[in-house]
Amino acid sequence: MLLNFLAPLAGGLSQLAAAASEEEELFGDEAEGLFSSLGATPFWPAWSSVWEMVMRLLINVITIGIIVHAFYYPKAKRRDYYFTFSIIGVSIFLLIYLMGGVKLKIGFALGLFAIFGIIKYRTEQVPIREMTYMFVIIAVAAINGLATSVSYFELLGTNLIFIIALAICENTKWMKHVPSKLIKYDNVKLVAHGKEDELKADLEKRLGLKIIRIEVGNVDFLKDSAIIKIYYEPIMDEFGTIDSVMKTGKIK
């Protein structure tokens, strides 16, 4: 009787053990597959990609910092553009670098130049010098973000070329900047031919500037006024934005 009772119990236990072993193998395979899928992107290579991004971002920030702080700001003294150029440089780099996985084409980079190239601020017109620096900043950020297949040495060399080019162009020993002003002049008698010396002396006395050249524009005899453009020796080595605005605006 005892053997008859224990035989089914032993069979049930063996079936239970077989089912348990099958479940262990099933869940073990699933767990192993889960862990293997989680480990498809190893932890250390992820940190190496972060290190590469940090290095390229550091090169980008240093290059843009030199361009803005050493070349642009000493002459312009515009803190608003200083802020704009710095933020645009970092933003464009991160946008391009982090979107590199979607296989950006050259058209995307050129599109960035087109978008920022047609920017017109509502408050005032962007002077040509500021637009040129903005184009340079975008170019540096795009190169540092897209050129992931080149070495750090080549990347540093490319950034150094930008710095050297700006240093040469901003050097007053190579190219001297001659500022100009548009003036609404109130004595048309001195605008006549043969009175250039008197006109120059009168303008220098009024403005306190050493005038190099004078160009006469529109003359209004009814209002006894004329529009003239003067070129003069700069008092200090800086660029004024008001002159850039008045050159394109209308004097009434």
Order of alpha helices (4+ residues) and beta strands (2+ residues): alpha-alpha-alpha-alpha-alpha-alpha-alpha-beta-alpha-beta-beta-alpha
